[in-house]
């Protein structure tokens, strides 16, 4: 059964106020945990920057294809199908790689490829082979990214604060995308792709920091039993 929707009484209104206060405390507590744990901060930073770069790419790949095929009909349907096939290949690559390589290291390698895939068309936006190959490589990285970030979130972001933390990290993501959209007239195609490549480079830096933080925690965890054995 379920409770009927009724008007708020004084008691229920007070309960709603307490729930809002608890939500505010949850946000503050989530922020403190993000600052205290570099692994959570790294995962959130990777998500914000990569997805921001991905949304910029979604807006810019059609103009990029038009620019390399001036005066010709661009087969957007065929290109989009190829991009989705590349995305599927990236997801399959994640399943094949993770049994042999940690998800943190494989994510850093993927981000390295993603940086190159966005930097190349930003520098050589007039070359059809470069643009097509770079976009296919980036979509492969996108396919790899989604299972990777899901795995990282499950490992390092606590369930109790996951919703709040991910919502907080969507703020810089939206700021990045909106800022590029508003300045697209001045940035142009190459500038927008350059912003995407810069965001991916920062995400790579965050991934490297995440690998270092995980390694440090692992070493600290291995050192604790040894100290306890000496004391015993």
C-alpha atoms as an extended CHARMM CRD file, in Angstrom:
* protein
*
       232  EXT
         1         1  UNK       CA              0.0000000000        0.0000000000        0.0000000000  PROA      1               0.0000000000
         2         2  UNK       CA              0.9800000000        3.6620000000       -0.1900000000  PROA      2               0.0000000000
         3         3  UNK       CA              0.1270000000        6.8460000000        1.6600000000  PROA      3               0.0000000000
         4         4  UNK       CA             -2.3020000000        9.2920000000        0.1150000000  PROA      4               0.0000000000
         5         5  UNK       CA             -1.0820000000       12.7380000000       -0.9180000000  PROA      5               0.0000000000
         6         6  UNK       CA             -2.5040000000       15.2270000000        1.5670000000  PROA      6               0.0000000000
         7         7  UNK       CA             -1.9420000000       18.8550000000        2.4400000000  PROA      7               0.0000000000
         8         8  UNK       CA              0.9490000000       19.6410000000        4.7620000000  PROA      8               0.0000000000
         9         9  UNK       CA              0.1090000000       20.0340000000        8.4350000000  PROA      9               0.0000000000
        10        10  UNK       CA              2.2980000000       21.8970000000       10.8920000000  PROA      10              0.0000000000
        11        11  UNK       CA              4.0040000000       18.6780000000       11.9250000000  PROA      11              0.0000000000
        12        12  UNK       CA              4.5820000000       17.5270000000        8.3440000000  PROA      12              0.0000000000
        13        13  UNK       CA              5.8100000000       20.9930000000        7.3890000000  PROA      13              0.0000000000
        14        14  UNK       CA              8.3330000000       20.8270000000       10.2120000000  PROA      14              0.0000000000
        15        15  UNK       CA              9.3820000000       17.3900000000        8.9810000000  PROA      15              0.0000000000
        16        16  UNK       CA              9.8480000000       18.7530000000        5.4850000000  PROA      16              0.0000000000
        17        17  UNK       CA             12.0000000000       21.5720000000        6.8610000000  PROA      17              0.0000000000
        18        18  UNK       CA             14.1260000000       19.0660000000        8.7400000000  PROA      18              0.0000000000
        19        19  UNK       CA             14.4970000000       17.0120000000        5.5580000000  PROA      19              0.0000000000
        20        20  UNK       CA             15.7080000000       20.0890000000        3.6830000000  PROA      20              0.0000000000
        21        21  UNK       CA             18.1920000000       20.8030000000        6.4770000000  PROA      21              0.0000000000
        22        22  UNK       CA             19.4060000000       17.2080000000        6.2570000000  PROA      22              0.0000000000
        23        23  UNK       CA             19.8600000000       17.6280000000        2.5180000000  PROA      23              0.0000000000
        24        24  UNK       CA             21.9520000000       20.7400000000        3.0760000000  PROA      24              0.0000000000
        25        25  UNK       CA             24.0740000000       18.8830000000        5.6320000000  PROA      25              0.0000000000
        26        26  UNK       CA             24.4680000000       16.0720000000        3.0850000000  PROA      26              0.0000000000
        27        27  UNK       CA             25.8270000000       18.5000000000        0.5000000000  PROA      27              0.0000000000
        28        28  UNK       CA             28.2980000000       19.9390000000        2.9960000000  PROA      28              0.0000000000
        29        29  UNK       CA             29.3570000000       16.4670000000        4.0780000000  PROA      29              0.0000000000
        30        30  UNK       CA             29.7390000000       15.3880000000        0.4510000000  PROA      30              0.0000000000
        31        31  UNK       CA             31.9840000000       18.3710000000       -0.2580000000  PROA      31              0.0000000000
        32        32  UNK       CA             34.1400000000       17.5700000000        2.7720000000  PROA      32              0.0000000000
        33        33  UNK       CA             34.5410000000       13.9830000000        1.6170000000  PROA      33              0.0000000000
        34        34  UNK       CA             35.4770000000       15.0970000000       -1.8860000000  PROA      34              0.0000000000
        35        35  UNK       CA             38.1940000000       17.3810000000       -0.5300000000  PROA      35              0.0000000000
        36        36  UNK       CA             39.4350000000       14.7730000000        1.9540000000  PROA      36              0.0000000000
        37        37  UNK       CA             39.7480000000       11.9050000000       -0.5420000000  PROA      37              0.0000000000
        38        38  UNK       CA             41.7720000000       12.6430000000       -3.7060000000  PROA      38              0.0000000000
        39        39  UNK       CA             40.3880000000        9.5100000000       -5.3250000000  PROA      39              0.0000000000
        40        40  UNK       CA             36.8180000000       10.8370000000       -5.2070000000  PROA      40              0.0000000000
        41        41  UNK       CA             38.0020000000       14.2180000000       -6.4560000000  PROA      41              0.0000000000
        42        42  UNK       CA             39.8980000000       12.5430000000       -9.2880000000  PROA      42              0.0000000000
        43        43  UNK       CA             36.9350000000       10.4450000000      -10.4190000000  PROA      43              0.0000000000
        44        44  UNK       CA             34.6200000000       13.4590000000      -10.3780000000  PROA      44              0.0000000000
        45        45  UNK       CA             37.1100000000       15.6210000000      -12.2370000000  PROA      45              0.0000000000
        46        46  UNK       CA             37.5810000000       12.9960000000      -14.9340000000  PROA      46              0.0000000000
        47        47  UNK       CA             33.8250000000       12.7120000000      -15.3680000000  PROA      47              0.0000000000
        48        48  UNK       CA             33.2350000000       16.4690000000      -15.5620000000  PROA      48              0.0000000000
        49        49  UNK       CA             36.0440000000       17.1850000000      -18.0150000000  PROA      49              0.0000000000
        50        50  UNK       CA             35.6030000000       14.1630000000      -20.2750000000  PROA      50              0.0000000000
        51        51  UNK       CA             31.8530000000       14.5630000000      -20.6020000000  PROA      51              0.0000000000
        52        52  UNK       CA             32.2700000000       18.2880000000      -21.1800000000  PROA      52              0.0000000000
        53        53  UNK       CA             34.6920000000       17.5250000000      -24.0240000000  PROA      53              0.0000000000
        54        54  UNK       CA             32.2990000000       14.8850000000      -25.3410000000  PROA      54              0.0000000000
        55        55  UNK       CA             29.3670000000       17.3150000000      -25.5040000000  PROA      55              0.0000000000
        56        56  UNK       CA             31.5450000000       19.8590000000      -27.3100000000  PROA      56              0.0000000000
        57        57  UNK       CA             32.4440000000       17.1280000000      -29.8050000000  PROA      57              0.0000000000
        58        58  UNK       CA             28.7500000000       16.3050000000      -30.3000000000  PROA      58              0.0000000000
        59        59  UNK       CA             28.1240000000       19.9220000000      -31.2950000000  PROA      59              0.0000000000
        60        60  UNK       CA             31.2010000000       20.2440000000      -33.5040000000  PROA      60              0.0000000000
        61        61  UNK       CA             31.5390000000       17.0480000000      -35.5050000000  PROA      61              0.0000000000
        62        62  UNK       CA             28.8700000000       17.9720000000      -38.1170000000  PROA      62              0.0000000000
        63        63  UNK       CA             30.4620000000       21.3880000000      -38.8640000000  PROA      63              0.0000000000
        64        64  UNK       CA             33.8620000000       19.6980000000      -38.9700000000  PROA      64              0.0000000000
        65        65  UNK       CA             32.6550000000       17.2180000000      -41.5860000000  PROA      65              0.0000000000
        66        66  UNK       CA             31.1150000000       20.0200000000      -43.6280000000  PROA      66              0.0000000000
        67        67  UNK       CA             34.3850000000       21.9670000000      -43.5130000000  PROA      67              0.0000000000
        68        68  UNK       CA             36.4060000000       19.0820000000      -44.9730000000  PROA      68              0.0000000000
        69        69  UNK       CA             33.8040000000       18.4020000000      -47.6940000000  PROA      69              0.0000000000
        70        70  UNK       CA             32.9930000000       21.9010000000      -48.9600000000  PROA      70              0.0000000000
        71        71  UNK       CA             30.2460000000       22.0330000000      -51.5600000000  PROA      71              0.0000000000
        72        72  UNK       CA             29.4650000000       18.3290000000      -51.2040000000  PROA      72              0.0000000000
        73        73  UNK       CA             26.6670000000       16.4260000000      -49.4970000000  PROA      73              0.0000000000
        74        74  UNK       CA             27.9570000000       15.0000000000      -46.2390000000  PROA      74              0.0000000000
        75        75  UNK       CA             26.5950000000       11.4830000000      -45.5130000000  PROA      75              0.0000000000
        76        76  UNK       CA             25.7580000000       12.2640000000      -41.9010000000  PROA      76              0.0000000000
        77        77  UNK       CA             23.8490000000        9.0040000000      -41.4400000000  PROA      77              0.0000000000
        78        78  UNK       CA             26.7820000000        6.8790000000      -42.5710000000  PROA      78              0.0000000000
        79        79  UNK       CA             29.2380000000        8.9000000000      -40.4950000000  PROA      79              0.0000000000
        80        80  UNK       CA             27.0540000000        8.6440000000      -37.4080000000  PROA      80              0.0000000000
        81        81  UNK       CA             26.7080000000        4.8770000000      -37.8850000000  PROA      81              0.0000000000
        82        82  UNK       CA             30.4880000000        4.5480000000      -38.0780000000  PROA      82              0.0000000000
        83        83  UNK       CA             30.8810000000        6.6230000000      -34.9200000000  PROA      83              0.0000000000
        84        84  UNK       CA             28.4340000000        4.4100000000      -33.0370000000  PROA      84              0.0000000000
        85        85  UNK       CA             30.2380000000        1.2960000000      -34.2680000000  PROA      85              0.0000000000
        86        86  UNK       CA             33.4970000000        2.7720000000      -32.9620000000  PROA      86              0.0000000000
        87        87  UNK       CA             31.8030000000        3.4510000000      -29.6350000000  PROA      87              0.0000000000
        88        88  UNK       CA             30.7320000000       -0.1960000000      -29.4330000000  PROA      88              0.0000000000
        89        89  UNK       CA             34.2950000000       -1.2750000000      -30.1750000000  PROA      89              0.0000000000
        90        90  UNK       CA             35.5050000000        0.8640000000      -27.2810000000  PROA      90              0.0000000000
        91        91  UNK       CA             33.1010000000       -0.8310000000      -24.8770000000  PROA      91              0.0000000000
        92        92  UNK       CA             34.2760000000       -4.2350000000      -26.0990000000  PROA      92              0.0000000000
        93        93  UNK       CA             37.8920000000       -3.1480000000      -25.6490000000  PROA      93              0.0000000000
        94        94  UNK       CA             37.1870000000       -2.2830000000      -22.0060000000  PROA      94              0.0000000000
        95        95  UNK       CA             35.8930000000       -5.7880000000      -21.3470000000  PROA      95              0.0000000000
        96        96  UNK       CA             38.9820000000       -7.2800000000      -22.9970000000  PROA      96              0.0000000000
        97        97  UNK       CA             41.5690000000       -5.0310000000      -21.3150000000  PROA      97              0.0000000000
        98        98  UNK       CA             40.4020000000       -4.7900000000      -17.6980000000  PROA      98              0.0000000000
        99        99  UNK       CA             41.2380000000       -8.4200000000      -16.7690000000  PROA      99              0.0000000000
       100       100  UNK       CA             44.8840000000       -7.6350000000      -17.5850000000  PROA      100             0.0000000000
       101       101  UNK       CA             45.1890000000       -3.9680000000      -16.5730000000  PROA      101             0.0000000000
       102       102  UNK       CA             43.7560000000       -1.9210000000      -13.7270000000  PROA      102             0.0000000000
       103       103  UNK       CA             40.8800000000        0.3600000000      -14.6110000000  PROA      103             0.0000000000
       104       104  UNK       CA             42.8080000000        3.4020000000      -13.3400000000  PROA      104             0.0000000000
       105       105  UNK       CA             45.7700000000        2.8080000000      -15.6580000000  PROA      105             0.0000000000
       106       106  UNK       CA             43.6050000000        1.8410000000      -18.6280000000  PROA      106             0.0000000000
       107       107  UNK       CA             41.5430000000        5.0090000000      -18.1480000000  PROA      107             0.0000000000
       108       108  UNK       CA             44.7160000000        7.1130000000      -18.2050000000  PROA      108             0.0000000000
       109       109  UNK       CA             45.8180000000        5.4030000000      -21.4350000000  PROA      109             0.0000000000
       110       110  UNK       CA             42.3820000000        5.9800000000      -22.9590000000  PROA      110             0.0000000000
       111       111  UNK       CA             42.5370000000        9.6780000000      -22.0390000000  PROA      111             0.0000000000
       112       112  UNK       CA             45.9550000000        9.9450000000      -23.6770000000  PROA      112             0.0000000000
       113       113  UNK       CA             44.4540000000        8.6690000000      -26.9210000000  PROA      113             0.0000000000
       114       114  UNK       CA             41.4620000000       10.9780000000      -26.4910000000  PROA      114             0.0000000000
       115       115  UNK       CA             43.7190000000       14.0280000000      -26.1480000000  PROA      115             0.0000000000
       116       116  UNK       CA             45.4610000000       13.1660000000      -29.4020000000  PROA      116             0.0000000000
       117       117  UNK       CA             42.1600000000       12.4720000000      -31.1600000000  PROA      117             0.0000000000
       118       118  UNK       CA             40.9080000000       15.9800000000      -30.3700000000  PROA      118             0.0000000000
       119       119  UNK       CA             44.2000000000       17.8120000000      -30.8070000000  PROA      119             0.0000000000
       120       120  UNK       CA             44.7540000000       16.4270000000      -34.3210000000  PROA      120             0.0000000000
       121       121  UNK       CA             41.5690000000       17.8640000000      -35.9120000000  PROA      121             0.0000000000
       122       122  UNK       CA             42.0790000000       21.1240000000      -34.0120000000  PROA      122             0.0000000000
       123       123  UNK       CA             45.4810000000       21.5060000000      -35.6770000000  PROA      123             0.0000000000
       124       124  UNK       CA             44.6400000000       19.8950000000      -39.0430000000  PROA      124             0.0000000000
       125       125  UNK       CA             40.9450000000       20.6610000000      -39.4270000000  PROA      125             0.0000000000
       126       126  UNK       CA             41.1760000000       20.7720000000      -43.2420000000  PROA      126             0.0000000000
       127       127  UNK       CA             42.3380000000       17.1710000000      -43.7290000000  PROA      127             0.0000000000
       128       128  UNK       CA             39.5370000000       14.6720000000      -44.3190000000  PROA      128             0.0000000000
       129       129  UNK       CA             41.5390000000       11.5340000000      -43.3560000000  PROA      129             0.0000000000
       130       130  UNK       CA             42.7910000000       13.1790000000      -40.1410000000  PROA      130             0.0000000000
       131       131  UNK       CA             39.3410000000       14.4090000000      -39.1220000000  PROA      131             0.0000000000
       132       132  UNK       CA             37.5690000000       11.1100000000      -39.8090000000  PROA      132             0.0000000000
       133       133  UNK       CA             40.2560000000        8.9680000000      -38.1520000000  PROA      133             0.0000000000
       134       134  UNK       CA             40.4150000000       11.2710000000      -35.1380000000  PROA      134             0.0000000000
       135       135  UNK       CA             36.6520000000       11.2680000000      -34.6580000000  PROA      135             0.0000000000
       136       136  UNK       CA             36.4820000000        7.4750000000      -34.9020000000  PROA      136             0.0000000000
       137       137  UNK       CA             39.2830000000        7.1820000000      -32.3480000000  PROA      137             0.0000000000
       138       138  UNK       CA             37.5360000000        9.5940000000      -29.9920000000  PROA      138             0.0000000000
       139       139  UNK       CA             34.2650000000        7.6730000000      -30.2370000000  PROA      139             0.0000000000
       140       140  UNK       CA             36.1920000000        4.5030000000      -29.4090000000  PROA      140             0.0000000000
       141       141  UNK       CA             37.4460000000        6.3140000000      -26.3040000000  PROA      141             0.0000000000
       142       142  UNK       CA             33.8500000000        7.3260000000      -25.4920000000  PROA      142             0.0000000000
       143       143  UNK       CA             32.7940000000        3.6860000000      -25.6460000000  PROA      143             0.0000000000
       144       144  UNK       CA             35.6480000000        2.7930000000      -23.2960000000  PROA      144             0.0000000000
       145       145  UNK       CA             34.8680000000        5.7080000000      -20.9720000000  PROA      145             0.0000000000
       146       146  UNK       CA             31.3600000000        4.7820000000      -19.8370000000  PROA      146             0.0000000000
       147       147  UNK       CA             32.1080000000        1.3450000000      -18.3340000000  PROA      147             0.0000000000
       148       148  UNK       CA             35.3910000000        2.7130000000      -16.9690000000  PROA      148             0.0000000000
       149       149  UNK       CA             33.8160000000        5.6500000000      -15.1500000000  PROA      149             0.0000000000
       150       150  UNK       CA             31.0450000000        3.4090000000      -13.8350000000  PROA      150             0.0000000000
       151       151  UNK       CA             33.6620000000        1.0750000000      -12.3890000000  PROA      151             0.0000000000
       152       152  UNK       CA             35.6110000000        3.9610000000      -10.8480000000  PROA      152             0.0000000000
       153       153  UNK       CA             32.4670000000        5.4180000000       -9.2790000000  PROA      153             0.0000000000
       154       154  UNK       CA             31.5560000000        2.0710000000       -7.7400000000  PROA      154             0.0000000000
       155       155  UNK       CA             35.0810000000        1.7020000000       -6.3050000000  PROA      155             0.0000000000
       156       156  UNK       CA             35.6840000000        5.1510000000       -4.8350000000  PROA      156             0.0000000000
       157       157  UNK       CA             32.4620000000        7.1730000000       -4.5640000000  PROA      157             0.0000000000
       158       158  UNK       CA             30.4140000000        6.1530000000       -1.4900000000  PROA      158             0.0000000000
       159       159  UNK       CA             26.8580000000        5.0090000000       -2.1750000000  PROA      159             0.0000000000
       160       160  UNK       CA             25.4430000000        7.2950000000        0.4880000000  PROA      160             0.0000000000
       161       161  UNK       CA             26.7360000000       10.4390000000       -1.2270000000  PROA      161             0.0000000000
       162       162  UNK       CA             27.0260000000        9.3270000000       -4.8470000000  PROA      162             0.0000000000
       163       163  UNK       CA             23.9860000000       11.1960000000       -6.1340000000  PROA      163             0.0000000000
       164       164  UNK       CA             24.9580000000       14.4360000000       -4.4160000000  PROA      164             0.0000000000
       165       165  UNK       CA             28.5930000000       14.2040000000       -5.4660000000  PROA      165             0.0000000000
       166       166  UNK       CA             27.8320000000       13.4720000000       -9.1030000000  PROA      166             0.0000000000
       167       167  UNK       CA             25.3670000000       16.3740000000       -9.1830000000  PROA      167             0.0000000000
       168       168  UNK       CA             28.0590000000       18.6510000000       -7.7880000000  PROA      168             0.0000000000
       169       169  UNK       CA             30.5350000000       17.5890000000      -10.4460000000  PROA      169             0.0000000000
       170       170  UNK       CA             27.9600000000       18.3140000000      -13.1450000000  PROA      170             0.0000000000
       171       171  UNK       CA             28.1800000000       22.0090000000      -12.2880000000  PROA      171             0.0000000000
       172       172  UNK       CA             31.6690000000       22.5310000000      -13.8390000000  PROA      172             0.0000000000
       173       173  UNK       CA             30.6510000000       20.2220000000      -16.6950000000  PROA      173             0.0000000000
       174       174  UNK       CA             27.6960000000       22.4520000000      -17.5770000000  PROA      174             0.0000000000
       175       175  UNK       CA             29.7600000000       25.6070000000      -17.1160000000  PROA      175             0.0000000000
       176       176  UNK       CA             32.3550000000       24.3100000000      -19.5870000000  PROA      176             0.0000000000
       177       177  UNK       CA             29.8000000000       23.3450000000      -22.2290000000  PROA      177             0.0000000000
       178       178  UNK       CA             27.7690000000       26.5480000000      -21.9160000000  PROA      178             0.0000000000
       179       179  UNK       CA             30.9070000000       28.7010000000      -22.0000000000  PROA      179             0.0000000000
       180       180  UNK       CA             32.0730000000       27.0730000000      -25.2380000000  PROA      180             0.0000000000
       181       181  UNK       CA             28.5960000000       27.3370000000      -26.7630000000  PROA      181             0.0000000000
       182       182  UNK       CA             28.3530000000       31.0430000000      -25.9360000000  PROA      182             0.0000000000
       183       183  UNK       CA             31.8080000000       31.7980000000      -27.3370000000  PROA      183             0.0000000000
       184       184  UNK       CA             31.6200000000       29.4570000000      -30.3240000000  PROA      184             0.0000000000
       185       185  UNK       CA             31.1950000000       32.4320000000      -32.6220000000  PROA      185             0.0000000000
       186       186  UNK       CA             34.6010000000       33.7160000000      -31.5750000000  PROA      186             0.0000000000
       187       187  UNK       CA             36.3630000000       30.4070000000      -31.0400000000  PROA      187             0.0000000000
       188       188  UNK       CA             35.4050000000       28.8750000000      -34.3440000000  PROA      188             0.0000000000
       189       189  UNK       CA             35.7250000000       25.1870000000      -35.1420000000  PROA      189             0.0000000000
       190       190  UNK       CA             39.4090000000       24.8670000000      -34.3300000000  PROA      190             0.0000000000
       191       191  UNK       CA             39.0480000000       26.8310000000      -31.0960000000  PROA      191             0.0000000000
       192       192  UNK       CA             36.1420000000       24.6790000000      -29.9160000000  PROA      192             0.0000000000
       193       193  UNK       CA             38.0190000000       21.4720000000      -30.6550000000  PROA      193             0.0000000000
       194       194  UNK       CA             41.0320000000       22.9870000000      -28.9160000000  PROA      194             0.0000000000
       195       195  UNK       CA             38.9120000000       23.5900000000      -25.8040000000  PROA      195             0.0000000000
       196       196  UNK       CA             37.8070000000       19.9630000000      -25.9680000000  PROA      196             0.0000000000
       197       197  UNK       CA             41.4250000000       18.8000000000      -26.2430000000  PROA      197             0.0000000000
       198       198  UNK       CA             42.4040000000       21.0150000000      -23.3040000000  PROA      198             0.0000000000
       199       199  UNK       CA             39.6150000000       19.5780000000      -21.1550000000  PROA      199             0.0000000000
       200       200  UNK       CA             40.7560000000       16.0720000000      -22.0340000000  PROA      200             0.0000000000
       201       201  UNK       CA             44.3590000000       16.9530000000      -21.1630000000  PROA      201             0.0000000000
       202       202  UNK       CA             43.2040000000       18.1490000000      -17.7420000000  PROA      202             0.0000000000
       203       203  UNK       CA             41.2050000000       14.9290000000      -17.3420000000  PROA      203             0.0000000000
       204       204  UNK       CA             44.3820000000       12.9890000000      -18.1640000000  PROA      204             0.0000000000
       205       205  UNK       CA             46.2180000000       14.9140000000      -15.4590000000  PROA      205             0.0000000000
       206       206  UNK       CA             43.4430000000       14.0160000000      -13.0020000000  PROA      206             0.0000000000
       207       207  UNK       CA             43.6790000000       10.3600000000      -14.0470000000  PROA      207             0.0000000000
       208       208  UNK       CA             47.4160000000       10.3210000000      -13.4190000000  PROA      208             0.0000000000
       209       209  UNK       CA             46.8310000000       11.8810000000       -9.9970000000  PROA      209             0.0000000000
       210       210  UNK       CA             44.2030000000        9.2210000000       -9.3400000000  PROA      210             0.0000000000
       211       211  UNK       CA             46.6840000000        6.4590000000      -10.1810000000  PROA      211             0.0000000000
       212       212  UNK       CA             49.2230000000        8.0060000000       -7.7930000000  PROA      212             0.0000000000
       213       213  UNK       CA             46.6270000000        8.3390000000       -5.0180000000  PROA      213             0.0000000000
       214       214  UNK       CA             45.4800000000        4.7310000000       -5.4510000000  PROA      214             0.0000000000
       215       215  UNK       CA             49.0700000000        3.4800000000       -5.3920000000  PROA      215             0.0000000000
       216       216  UNK       CA             49.7740000000        5.4930000000       -2.2450000000  PROA      216             0.0000000000
       217       217  UNK       CA             46.6900000000        4.1020000000       -0.5020000000  PROA      217             0.0000000000
       218       218  UNK       CA             47.7020000000        0.6040000000       -1.5370000000  PROA      218             0.0000000000
       219       219  UNK       CA             51.1690000000        1.0410000000       -0.0790000000  PROA      219             0.0000000000
       220       220  UNK       CA             49.7540000000        2.4570000000        3.1420000000  PROA      220             0.0000000000
       221       221  UNK       CA             47.3760000000       -0.4930000000        3.3960000000  PROA      221             0.0000000000
       222       222  UNK       CA             50.2590000000       -2.9300000000        2.9490000000  PROA      222             0.0000000000
       223       223  UNK       CA             52.2980000000       -1.1220000000        5.5690000000  PROA      223             0.0000000000
       224       224  UNK       CA             49.7150000000       -1.2430000000        8.3510000000  PROA      224             0.0000000000
       225       225  UNK       CA             49.7510000000       -5.0230000000        8.9210000000  PROA      225             0.0000000000
       226       226  UNK       CA             53.5450000000       -5.0190000000        8.9820000000  PROA      226             0.0000000000
       227       227  UNK       CA             53.5750000000       -2.3760000000       11.7410000000  PROA      227             0.0000000000
       228       228  UNK       CA             50.9540000000       -4.3120000000       13.7070000000  PROA      228             0.0000000000
       229       229  UNK       CA             53.0470000000       -7.4700000000       13.4380000000  PROA      229             0.0000000000
       230       230  UNK       CA             56.0960000000       -5.6610000000       14.8010000000  PROA      230             0.0000000000
       231       231  UNK       CA             54.0910000000       -4.3160000000       17.7600000000  PROA      231             0.0000000000
       232       232  UNK       CA             52.6640000000       -7.7590000000       18.4700000000  PROA      232             0.0000000000
